[in-house]
Amino acid sequence: MRAEDNKRAKILIVDDEVRERKFLEFLCRGLGHEVIFAKNGSDGVDMAEREMPDLILMDVMMPTMDGFKATERIKASDVTGHTPVIILTSLDEPESRIKGISKGASDYLTKPFDRNELALRIRNNLMIKSYLDLLKNQNRELEKKVAEKTEEIRRAFEQIRGGYIETVRKLNAAAEYKDEETGSHIKRMSTYSKELALALGMDNEFAETIYYASPMHDIGKVGIPDSIMLKEGELSPREWEIMKSHTTIGAEILGESNSPFLKMAEDIAISHHERWNGTGYPMGLEGEEIPLPGRIVNIVDQYDALRSKRPYKGCLEHEVVVEMIMKGCERSQPADFDPQILDAFNKISGRFEEIFNSGSQE
């Protein structure tokens, strides 16, 4: 509120002397402002918090609580800390002036003071208060707008995320419709992958992303003929080459997306059959050339495939599968896997057994 614009301010006068209060009241009302009173420092602190004045004129020598202590209390409060305080006192020693300013007073005048000078001090301090109020209101409006935009972005993200999750569920349903066992495999992949990512020390964002991306690892199999997908017995060399193409088909299906879920799903689809030693497919990548999500899903996929019944094979017990992965077998060798991921898998393999036996995501 600005006095120079003839806007009415609320001024709190804190003084135990009736004569001084009357003089200050006359001056402030003459300037067009509202006036409220307190008779000591303690009442002044209470009045300031209750009435929220635009300016406080504070005497020093008062009973109950002096003006220095009252000013300190007022300036320390989150409610009244920005309210300017002018100390008016007969104490004219430099030490008293320094003490008043150190307690937070914005101005200091000694009695007897010049009426015109006090009027200018009041005007200037009200101008400062008006600027502080303006900044405070602008900050409040800015915070409100930021909060609104943040909420809009959050809702938009949740819609995108929800749309992707619903897509995963629909694809899972399609897989289950065609092959119930393959559908169960897809469901388990989410939790396997998330647990292994966390065991590797990845953050929650990565773990959540791989949770939703990993079920898409074999999406390219929609392009593989049923005669190959459901064939009992081993595949011929030609059929095997066709089967391996599910990795590139999957990457094509999932490619060219800005979604972090779909980007990771694309990496997984193209790389989850690559091997640490470079003997995998489709590109023969080696070591850290293979995207981390693909390295994680590689061992996850191996575990679940060995444990699951397929048209061409029976199922194996958990302990047998863990030993085959850790020590090697005809299907895989330890050198196929990232050593750090292999070690993490071994440490939490009991959790894998729980997930497989549950038959669901959680």
MIZAVO-418061 format. One record per residue: x, y, z of N, C-alpha, C in turn; residue in three letters. Coordinates in steps of 0.02 Angstrom, whole numbers, padded with zeros to 5 digits, always signed. Example, Ala and Ser with C-alpha at 12.3 -4.5 7.8 and 13.67 -1.06 7.14 Angstrom:
// MIZAVO-418061
+00660-00284+00390+00615-00225+00390+00660-00165+00390ALA
+00642-00112+00354+00684-00053+00357+00645+00002+00394SER
END
This chain:
// MIZAVO-418061
+00042-00059+00000+00000+00000+00000+00044+00062+00000MET
+00029+00111-00045+00073+00169-00053+00037+00232-00030ARG
+00065+00266+00020+00034+00326+00045+00033+00381-00006ALA
+00083+00385-00049+00087+00439-00098+00031+00434-00148GLU
+00000+00377-00155-00057+00369-00200-00123+00376-00162ASP
-00119+00404-00100-00177+00415-00058-00214+00350-00041ASN
-00178+00296-00040-00207+00233-00019-00200+00227+00057LYS
-00251+00200+00086-00255+00197+00159-00214+00139+00186ARG
-00166+00155+00230-00125+00103+00261-00147+00094+00333ALA
-00129+00037+00362-00143+00023+00432-00078+00029+00471LYS
-00076+00076+00519-00015+00088+00557-00026+00071+00630ILE
+00018+00029+00657+00015+00010+00727+00062+00054+00767LEU
+00035+00090+00818+00075+00132+00862+00083+00094+00928ILE
+00146+00080+00947+00161+00044+01009+00196+00093+01056VAL
+00160+00118+01107+00189+00168+01153+00147+00168+01217ASP
+00180+00171+01274+00143+00171+01338+00121+00241+01359ASP
+00144+00293+01326+00128+00362+01343+00068+00385+01302GLU
+00014+00405+01338-00047+00427+01303-00033+00488+01260VAL
+00006+00534+01285+00020+00595+01247+00056+00579+01182ARG
+00105+00535+01184+00142+00516+01124+00095+00480+01074GLU
+00052+00437+01099+00005+00401+01055-00041+00451+01020ARG
-00066+00500+01057-00111+00549+01028-00077+00590+00973LYS
-00014+00610+00986+00023+00648+00936+00033+00607+00872PHE
+00055+00544+00880+00067+00502+00822+00002+00485+00785LEU
-00052+00477+00824-00117+00464+00793-00137+00523+00749GLU
-00131+00583+00777-00149+00643+00740-00109+00648+00675PHE
-00044+00634+00679-00002+00639+00620-00022+00587+00568LEU
-00031+00525+00588-00046+00470+00541-00115+00478+00510CYS
-00164+00499+00551-00231+00509+00522-00230+00568+00474ARG
-00189+00617+00489-00182+00674+00443-00153+00654+00376GLY
-00114+00600+00375-00086+00574+00313-00134+00527+00277LEU
-00192+00515+00308-00243+00475+00276-00242+00401+00294GLY
-00212+00384+00351-00204+00313+00367-00245+00292+00427HIS
-00259+00229+00431-00293+00199+00488-00242+00188+00544GLU
-00264+00195+00607-00219+00188+00663-00247+00138+00714VAL
-00203+00094+00738-00219+00049+00793-00165+00056+00846ILE
-00180+00035+00909-00134+00049+00964-00117-00014+01004PHE
-00057-00011+01036-00037-00059+01088+00001-00020+01140ALA
-00008-00038+01205+00020+00001+01260+00088-00025+01284LYS
+00110-00083+01260+00176-00109+01278+00201-00157+01224ASN
+00263-00178+01231+00293-00219+01179+00258-00286+01170GLY
+00239-00317+01225+00206-00383+01221+00140-00378+01183SER
+00099-00326+01201+00036-00316+01165+00049-00298+01092ASP
+00104-00262+01079+00121-00243+01011+00135-00304+00967GLY
+00171-00353+00995+00186-00414+00957+00121-00451+00940VAL
+00076-00457+00990+00012-00491+00979-00030-00454+00928ASP
-00033-00387+00935-00073-00346+00890-00046-00351+00818MET
+00019-00352+00811+00049-00356+00744+00029-00421+00708ALA
+00030-00476+00744+00012-00540+00713-00063-00545+00699GLU
-00103-00512+00742-00176-00517+00733-00201-00469+00680ARG
-00174-00408+00678-00201-00356+00634-00162-00348+00569GLU
-00102-00374+00565-00060-00370+00505-00054-00298+00479MET
-00025-00252+00518-00019-00182+00496+00031-00175+00439PRO
+00028-00119+00405+00075-00104+00351+00139-00072+00378ASP
+00134-00042+00438+00193-00009+00468+00183-00008+00544LEU
+00240-00012+00581+00237-00009+00654+00283+00047+00677ILE
+00254+00092+00720+00293+00145+00753+00305+00121+00825LEU
+00367+00108+00842+00384+00073+00904+00424+00116+00952MET
+00395+00127+01012+00432+00159+01067+00480+00106+01096ASP
+00530+00129+01135+00579+00083+01165+00565+00071+01239VAL
+00562+00124+01277+00555+00118+01349+00482+00105+01368MET
+00464+00040+01378+00396+00022+01395+00396-00035+01446MET
+00343-00041+01485+00338-00097+01533+00324-00163+01497PRO
+00332-00218+01533+00317-00287+01509+00369-00311+01458THR
+00376-00273+01404+00426-00290+01353+00447-00226+01318MET
+00513-00213+01315+00535-00151+01283+00531-00157+01207ASP
+00541-00100+01174+00534-00096+01101+00585-00137+01063GLY
+00647-00142+01090+00698-00182+01057+00677-00256+01053PHE
+00654-00282+01110+00633-00352+01112+00572-00364+01069LYS
+00525-00317+01071+00464-00324+01031+00481-00323+00956ALA
+00526-00278+00937+00546-00275+00866+00578-00341+00845THR
+00621-00368+00888+00655-00431+00873+00603-00487+00862GLU
+00553-00489+00906+00501-00541+00900+00461-00532+00835ARG
+00443-00471+00820+00403-00457+00760+00442-00476+00697ILE
+00505-00458+00694+00545-00471+00633+00564-00545+00626LYS
+00562-00583+00682+00579-00654+00679+00519-00696+00657ALA
+00459-00667+00657+00398-00705+00641+00389-00712+00566SER
+00368-00771+00544+00352-00781+00473+00292-00740+00452ASP
+00249-00723+00500+00188-00686+00485+00202-00611+00477VAL
+00243-00583+00521+00254-00510+00523+00325-00489+00504THR
+00367-00536+00486+00438-00522+00474+00451-00470+00421GLY
+00405-00463+00372+00416-00414+00318+00386-00345+00334HIS
+00354-00338+00393+00324-00273+00411+00377-00225+00435THR
+00382-00165+00406+00433-00117+00427+00418-00089+00497PRO
+00471-00079+00536+00465-00051+00604+00509+00011+00608VAL
+00477+00067+00628+00515+00129+00642+00519+00137+00717ILE
+00580+00137+00744+00589+00146+00816+00592+00221+00830ILE
+00549+00242+00879+00546+00312+00900+00564+00315+00974LEU
+00620+00347+00992+00643+00345+01061+00683+00406+01081THR
+00686+00419+01144+00728+00474+01170+00800+00452+01178SER
+00814+00387+01169+00883+00363+01174+00921+00382+01110LEU
+00970+00427+01118+01006+00451+01059+01078+00428+01055ASP
+01097+00380+01099+01165+00354+01095+01173+00311+01032GLU
+01234+00313+01002+01246+00271+00943+01234+00197+00956PRO
+01248+00175+01018+01238+00104+01035+01164+00085+01030GLU
+01121+00130+01051+01048+00116+01048+01025+00112+00975SER
+01050+00157+00933+01032+00156+00862+01055+00091+00830ARG
+01116+00070+00844+01143+00008+00816+01103-00052+00841ILE
+01085-00050+00905+01046-00105+00934+00977-00111+00900LYS
+00946-00053+00889+00880-00054+00857+00883-00082+00786GLY
+00933-00061+00748+00940-00086+00680+00956-00160+00680ILE
+00998-00182+00728+01017-00253+00732+00957-00297+00749SER
+00907-00269+00782+00847-00308+00798+00799-00312+00740LYS
+00814-00276+00686+00772-00281+00626+00734-00218+00609GLY
+00742-00165+00647+00707-00103+00632+00730-00076+00565ALA
+00683-00050+00526+00700-00023+00461+00718+00051+00464SER
+00701+00083+00521+00716+00154+00529+00720+00171+00604ASP
+00751+00228+00620+00763+00246+00690+00762+00322+00696TYR
+00718+00349+00739+00714+00421+00750+00716+00435+00825LEU
+00753+00488+00844+00756+00506+00915+00709+00564+00930THR
+00680+00562+00989+00636+00615+01012+00677+00673+01041LYS
+00654+00735+01034+00594+00755+00995+00610+00754+00921PRO
+00565+00728+00879+00579+00723+00808+00538+00775+00769PHE
+00563+00790+00711+00529+00838+00667+00469+00805+00634ASP
+00413+00839+00638+00351+00810+00611+00357+00795+00536ARG
+00385+00840+00498+00392+00830+00426+00438+00772+00410ASN
+00492+00767+00449+00539+00712+00438+00505+00645+00452GLU
+00467+00642+00506+00432+00580+00522+00381+00563+00467LEU
+00346+00613+00441+00298+00600+00388+00332+00570+00326ALA
+00393+00596+00310+00431+00569+00253+00454+00498+00267LEU
+00476+00486+00330+00498+00417+00348+00439+00368+00342ARG
+00381+00390+00365+00322+00347+00359+00306+00333+00286ILE
+00306+00385+00245+00292+00375+00174+00341+00328+00141ARG
+00405+00337+00154+00456+00296+00122+00451+00223+00144ASN
+00438+00212+00208+00432+00144+00232+00369+00109+00205ASN
+00315+00148+00197+00255+00119+00167+00266+00102+00093LEU
+00307+00143+00059+00324+00127-00010+00362+00061-00014MET
+00410+00053+00031+00449-00009+00032+00403-00068+00047ILE
+00358-00059+00094+00310-00113+00111+00267-00130+00051LYS
+00245-00079+00014+00203-00092-00044+00240-00133-00097SER
+00305-00119-00107+00345-00157-00154+00354-00229-00131TYR
+00366-00237-00066+00373-00305-00038+00308-00345-00047LEU
+00251-00311-00035+00186-00344-00044+00176-00363-00117ASP
+00196-00318-00162+00189-00332-00233+00230-00393-00253LEU
+00293-00394-00230+00336-00452-00245+00308-00516-00215LEU
+00282-00510-00154+00254-00569-00120+00194-00595-00159LYS
+00151-00550-00181+00092-00571-00219+00111-00600-00287ASN
+00161-00569-00319+00184-00596-00383+00214-00665-00375GLN
+00254-00674-00321+00282-00740-00308+00228-00791-00295ASN
+00176-00770-00258+00121-00816-00243+00085-00836-00308ARG
+00074-00787-00351+00041-00802-00415+00084-00846-00458GLU
+00150-00832-00458+00196-00873-00497+00197-00945-00471LEU
+00200-00952-00405+00200-01020-00376+00135-01056-00393GLU
+00079-01019-00393+00015-01049-00410+00014-01073-00483LYS
+00041-01031-00528+00043-01049-00599+00090-01108-00611LYS
+00147-01107-00576+00194-01164-00582+00162-01228-00558VAL
+00126-01223-00501+00092-01282-00474+00039-01308-00522ALA
+00002-01260-00553-00049-01280-00601-00018-01314-00662GLU
+00036-01285-00688+00069-01314-00746+00100-01382-00729LYS
+00128-01386-00669+00158-01450-00647+00104-01504-00643THR
+00046-01485-00618-00009-01534-00613-00033-01554-00683GLU
-00035-01505-00729-00055-01521-00798-00006-01570-00830GLU
+00058-01557-00819+00110-01601-00847+00105-01671-00815ILE
+00093-01672-00749+00087-01736-00715+00028-01776-00743ARG
-00029-01741-00752-00087-01777-00779-00075-01802-00850ARG
-00041-01759-00890-00026-01779-00959+00021-01840-00960ALA
+00071-01838-00915+00117-01894-00910+00081-01958-00889PHE
+00035-01950-00840-00002-02008-00817-00046-02037-00872GLU
-00074-01992-00914-00114-02016-00970-00072-02055-01020GLN
-00012-02028-01035+00033-02062-01081+00055-02129-01051ILE
+00075-02126-00988+00098-02186-00954+00041-02238-00950ARG
-00019-02213-00933-00076-02259-00929-00092-02289-00996GLY
-00085-02249-01050-00098-02276-01117-00048-02331-01135GLY
+00015-02320-01116+00065-02371-01131+00052-02434-01091TYR
+00036-02426-01027+00023-02485-00984-00037-02524-01011ILE
-00087-02487-01034-00146-02520-01062-00128-02558-01125GLU
-00082-02529-01165-00059-02563-01226-00023-02628-01208THR
+00019-02626-01156+00053-02686-01133+00002-02739-01113VAL
-00049-02718-01076-00099-02766-01053-00137-02797-01112ARG
-00152-02756-01162-00188-02782-01220-00144-02832-01258LYS
-00080-02816-01265-00035-02862-01299-00025-02926-01259LEU
-00023-02919-01192-00020-02978-01150-00081-03022-01160ASN
-00139-02988-01164-00201-03025-01175-00200-03061-01242ALA
-00172-03028-01292-00168-03060-01358-00122-03121-01355ALA
-00067-03114-01319-00020-03171-01313-00053-03229-01276ALA
-00090-03214-01223-00124-03266-01185-00178-03300-01227GLU
-00210-03262-01269-00262-03290-01311-00233-03341-01360TYR
-00173-03326-01383-00141-03371-01431-00105-03428-01396LYS
-00073-03413-01339-00033-03463-01304-00032-03445-01231ASP
-00071-03478-01190-00077-03461-01119-00010-03462-01083GLU
+00034-03509-01099+00098-03514-01065+00144-03456-01083GLU
+00143-03435-01148+00182-03378-01169+00157-03315-01134THR
+00092-03308-01125+00064-03251-01090+00088-03248-01018GLY
+00091-03305-00984+00116-03307-00915+00189-03287-00912SER
+00227-03309-00961+00298-03291-00966+00306-03215-00971HIS
+00265-03184-01012+00268-03111-01021+00254-03076-00955ILE
+00205-03099-00918+00187-03068-00855+00245-03072-00805LYS
+00277-03129-00801+00331-03137-00752+00392-03095-00770ARG
+00402-03081-00834+00460-03043-00855+00465-02975-00821MET
+00408-02943-00810+00408-02877-00779+00442-02878-00711SER
+00420-02924-00669+00446-02924-00600+00517-02951-00597THR
+00532-03002-00636+00602-03024-00640+00648-02966-00655TYR
+00631-02929-00707+00675-02875-00732+00682-02819-00681SER
+00627-02800-00650+00629-02747-00600+00672-02768-00540LYS
+00663-02830-00516+00701-02854-00458+00776-02855-00474GLU
+00794-02878-00533+00864-02882-00551+00894-02813-00560LEU
+00856-02766-00588+00880-02697-00596+00895-02666-00528ALA
+00850-02675-00481+00861-02648-00413+00921-02681-00380LEU
+00929-02746-00390+00986-02782-00362+01052-02756-00390ALA
+01050-02729-00451+01109-02700-00482+01122-02628-00458LEU
+01077-02601-00418+01085-02533-00393+01056-02480-00437GLY
+01014-02499-00486+00983-02449-00528+00930-02411-00489MET
+00915-02349-00511+00867-02308-00474+00795-02330-00489ASP
+00749-02301-00451+00678-02322-00458+00650-02307-00526ASN
+00672-02252-00557+00647-02234-00623+00666-02287-00675GLU
+00729-02309-00673+00751-02362-00718+00712-02426-00705PHE
+00705-02443-00640+00671-02505-00622+00598-02505-00645ALA
+00565-02447-00638+00495-02443-00660+00490-02447-00736GLU
+00537-02415-00770+00535-02416-00843+00545-02486-00870THR
+00594-02522-00842+00605-02590-00867+00548-02637-00847ILE
+00513-02620-00792+00455-02660-00772+00402-02659-00827TYR
+00391-02600-00857+00341-02595-00909+00369-02610-00979TYR
+00434-02603-00988+00464-02614-01055+00479-02687-01068ALA
+00500-02724-01017+00523-02793-01027+00470-02841-01056SER
+00405-02832-01042+00357-02878-01073+00355-02874-01149PRO
+00384-02821-01177+00384-02815-01250+00443-02849-01283MET
+00482-02887-01244+00544-02915-01272+00531-02960-01332HIS
+00476-02997-01332+00461-03044-01386+00402-03023-01429ASP
+00387-02957-01429+00330-02934-01468+00337-02950-01542ILE
+00400-02955-01565+00412-02971-01635+00387-03041-01655GLY
+00372-03084-01607+00347-03151-01623+00278-03151-01654LYS
+00245-03093-01651+00180-03089-01687+00190-03097-01762VAL
+00253-03085-01785+00267-03093-01856+00295-03161-01875GLY
+00299-03206-01826+00324-03274-01840+00265-03321-01851ILE
+00267-03361-01903+00211-03406-01918+00198-03455-01861PRO
+00133-03472-01851+00115-03519-01798+00147-03587-01809ASP
+00158-03605-01870+00188-03670-01884+00258-03676-01854SER
+00291-03620-01845+00357-03619-01813+00349-03607-01738ILE
+00308-03558-01720+00299-03541-01649+00274-03600-01608MET
+00229-03638-01635+00197-03692-01597+00222-03761-01616LEU
+00276-03764-01653+00302-03828-01676+00329-03869-01617LYS
+00310-03933-01615+00338-03978-01566+00403-04007-01593GLU
+00453-04007-01551+00519-04031-01573+00562-03974-01595GLY
+00623-03990-01614+00672-03939-01633+00656-03909-01701GLU
+00678-03846-01709+00668-03811-01772+00724-03828-01821LEU
+00707-03828-01885+00758-03837-01936+00800-03774-01941SER
+00860-03778-01972+00902-03718-01979+00864-03659-02011PRO
+00824-03673-02062+00786-03620-02095+00734-03591-02048ARG
+00698-03634-02012+00649-03612-01964+00681-03571-01908GLU
+00740-03591-01887+00774-03555-01834+00793-03484-01855TRP
+00814-03476-01917+00830-03410-01943+00768-03365-01944GLU
+00711-03396-01962+00649-03357-01961+00631-03338-01889ILE
+00639-03385-01843+00624-03371-01773+00667-03314-01746MET
+00731-03313-01763+00776-03262-01739+00757-03192-01764LYS
+00720-03189-01818+00700-03123-01845+00650-03087-01800SER
+00624-03121-01748+00577-03086-01704+00610-03027-01669HIS
+00676-03028-01663+00711-02972-01631+00707-02909-01674THR
+00720-02914-01738+00718-02856-01782+00646-02835-01796THR
+00601-02884-01801+00530-02866-01810+00505-02826-01749ILE
+00524-02849-01689+00503-02813-01629+00529-02742-01626GLY
+00593-02733-01645+00623-02667-01645+00587-02621-01694ALA
+00568-02648-01752+00531-02608-01802+00463-02588-01775GLU
+00429-02633-01741+00363-02618-01713+00368-02563-01661ILE
+00419-02565-01619+00425-02519-01562+00465-02456-01577LEU
+00495-02453-01636+00540-02398-01653+00505-02332-01665GLY
+00545-02278-01669+00523-02210-01684+00472-02184-01634GLU
+00484-02196-01571+00440-02171-01519+00479-02126-01471SER
+00446-02075-01443+00477-02032-01393+00465-02056-01322ASN
+00424-02107-01314+00409-02133-01247+00470-02168-01218SER
+00491-02152-01156+00547-02187-01125+00533-02262-01118PRO
+00470-02280-01107+00452-02350-01102+00464-02386-01169PHE
+00441-02355-01223+00447-02386-01289+00519-02385-01314LEU
+00556-02332-01296+00627-02331-01316+00665-02389-01284LYS
+00654-02399-01218+00687-02455-01185+00662-02521-01212MET
+00597-02526-01225+00569-02587-01253+00600-02604-01321ALA
+00614-02552-01361+00647-02562-01425+00717-02590-01415GLU
+00755-02561-01368+00822-02586-01353+00820-02659-01331ASP
+00771-02675-01289+00765-02743-01264+00748-02791-01320ILE
+00700-02772-01362+00678-02816-01416+00736-02835-01463ALA
+00778-02786-01480+00832-02798-01528+00892-02832-01497ILE
+00900-02827-01429+00963-02849-01400+00959-02904-01348SER
+00899-02928-01331+00895-02975-01275+00921-03045-01292HIS
+00939-03057-01355+00971-03120-01373+01045-03111-01391HIS
+01071-03049-01381+01143-03039-01388+01178-03069-01327GLU
+01241-03088-01336+01278-03120-01281+01341-03080-01265ARG
+01359-03080-01201+01416-03043-01176+01480-03059-01216TRP
+01487-03122-01237+01547-03144-01273+01542-03133-01349ASN
+01488-03102-01372+01482-03084-01442+01454-03138-01487GLY
+01428-03192-01459+01403-03248-01500+01327-03247-01509THR
+01294-03192-01488+01222-03189-01493+01198-03162-01560GLY
+01133-03147-01562+01103-03120-01624+01055-03064-01605TYR
+01037-03020-01652+01048-03024-01725+01111-02989-01749PRO
+01146-02950-01706+01202-02910-01729+01270-02933-01703MET
+01271-02982-01660+01334-03006-01632+01370-02954-01589GLY
+01332-02915-01552+01361-02865-01508+01399-02900-01451LEU
+01448-02863-01422+01490-02892-01370+01496-02844-01311GLU
+01496-02872-01250+01508-02833-01190+01459-02776-01182GLY
+01485-02717-01166+01443-02659-01152+01415-02627-01216GLU
+01432-02655-01274+01397-02634-01335+01323-02651-01330GLU
+01307-02702-01291+01238-02724-01282+01205-02676-01232ILE
+01148-02647-01249+01113-02603-01201+01100-02639-01135PRO
+01108-02603-01079+01098-02634-01013+01030-02668-01006LEU
+00975-02636-01027+00911-02671-01020+00910-02738-01058PRO
+00943-02741-01115+00947-02804-01152+00987-02857-01115GLY
+01041-02835-01082+01082-02881-01042+01042-02909-00983ARG
+01001-02867-00952+00961-02889-00896+00909-02940-00920ILE
+00873-02923-00973+00819-02966-00996+00846-03031-01025VAL
+00908-03031-01050+00938-03091-01076+00938-03147-01023ASN
+00965-03132-00964+00969-03184-00913+00901-03200-00883ILE
+00858-03149-00878+00790-03159-00854+00752-03206-00901VAL
+00759-03194-00965+00725-03235-01015+00750-03307-01014ASP
+00815-03314-01005+00844-03381-01001+00816-03420-00942GLN
+00814-03387-00885+00789-03421-00825+00718-03445-00836TYR
+00674-03400-00858+00604-03418-00864+00592-03470-00919ASP
+00631-03465-00973+00623-03514-01028+00644-03584-01005ALA
+00698-03588-00967+00720-03654-00942+00670-03683-00892LEU
+00637-03641-00855+00590-03665-00806+00521-03681-00835ARG
+00506-03655-00894+00439-03661-00922+00433-03720-00971SER
+00375-03747-00973+00360-03800-01021+00346-03769-01089LYS
+00374-03799-01140+00364-03776-01209+00343-03837-01252ARG
+00317-03825-01312+00299-03881-01356+00357-03928-01370PRO
+00418-03901-01366+00477-03940-01384+00518-03962-01323TYR
+00496-03945-01261+00536-03963-01202+00492-03965-01139LYS
+00518-03999-01088+00485-03999-01023+00511-03943-00980GLY
+00486-03939-00916+00508-03887-00870+00561-03915-00823CYS
+00602-03870-00794+00655-03890-00749+00645-03856-00682LEU
+00671-03886-00629+00666-03858-00562+00713-03797-00554GLU
+00696-03755-00506+00733-03693-00495+00808-03706-00483HIS
+00824-03751-00437+00895-03763-00420+00934-03787-00481GLU
+00902-03827-00522+00935-03853-00583+00950-03795-00631VAL
+00900-03752-00640+00908-03696-00687+00962-03648-00664VAL
+00963-03632-00599+01015-03586-00573+01084-03616-00584VAL
+01092-03681-00572+01157-03713-00583+01176-03711-00657GLU
+01127-03723-00700+01141-03722-00773+01165-03653-00795MET
+01133-03600-00769+01152-03532-00788+01220-03513-00759ILE
+01232-03532-00696+01294-03512-00663+01355-03554-00686MET
+01343-03617-00702+01400-03661-00721+01402-03678-00795LYS
+01346-03667-00831+01345-03679-00902+01309-03743-00920GLY
+01280-03744-00979+01245-03802-01006+01245-03796-01082CYS
+01211-03842-01114+01208-03841-01187+01175-03778-01213GLU
+01125-03754-01174+01087-03695-01197+01125-03630-01186ARG
+01162-03625-01131+01196-03562-01115+01258-03575-01074SER
+01303-03525-01075+01365-03527-01037+01371-03463-00996GLN
+01405-03464-00939+01414-03403-00899+01444-03345-00940PRO
+01485-03361-00990+01516-03309-01031+01465-03273-01075ALA
+01404-03301-01078+01351-03268-01117+01326-03205-01083ASP
+01336-03200-01017+01304-03148-00977+01354-03098-00950PHE
+01331-03036-00940+01369-02985-00906+01387-03012-00836ASP
+01452-03014-00817+01472-03044-00753+01437-03012-00693PRO
+01429-02946-00694+01396-02912-00638+01323-02932-00633GLN
+01290-02939-00690+01219-02959-00690+01213-03032-00668ILE
+01259-03073-00690+01259-03143-00670+01267-03149-00594LEU
+01311-03109-00565+01322-03111-00493+01259-03087-00456ASP
+01228-03033-00481+01167-03008-00449+01110-03060-00454ALA
+01105-03093-00511+01055-03146-00519+01065-03201-00467PHE
+01127-03221-00458+01142-03275-00411+01122-03256-00340ASN
+01133-03192-00322+01117-03169-00254+01042-03167-00240LYS
+01001-03153-00291+00929-03147-00279+00890-03202-00314ILE
+00923-03257-00331+00889-03310-00369+00828-03338-00331SER
+00831-03335-00264+00773-03358-00226+00711-03318-00241GLY
+00720-03253-00254+00663-03210-00273+00635-03231-00340ARG
+00677-03253-00386+00654-03276-00451+00609-03337-00443PHE
+00628-03382-00397+00586-03441-00385+00517-03420-00359GLU
+00516-03371-00314+00452-03347-00288+00408-03318-00344GLU
+00438-03280-00388+00401-03249-00443+00373-03303-00489ILE
+00415-03352-00506+00392-03405-00551+00335-03445-00519PHE
+00341-03461-00457+00290-03501-00424+00224-03462-00415ASN
+00230-03395-00410+00168-03355-00404+00129-03353-00468SER
+00165-03357-00525+00132-03358-00589+00104-03290-00609GLY
+00120-03236-00571+00093-03170-00586+00148-03118-00579SER
+00129-03054-00591+00178-03000-00591+00202-02983-00521GLN
+00159-02984-00471+00178-02963-00405+00161-03019-00355GLU
END
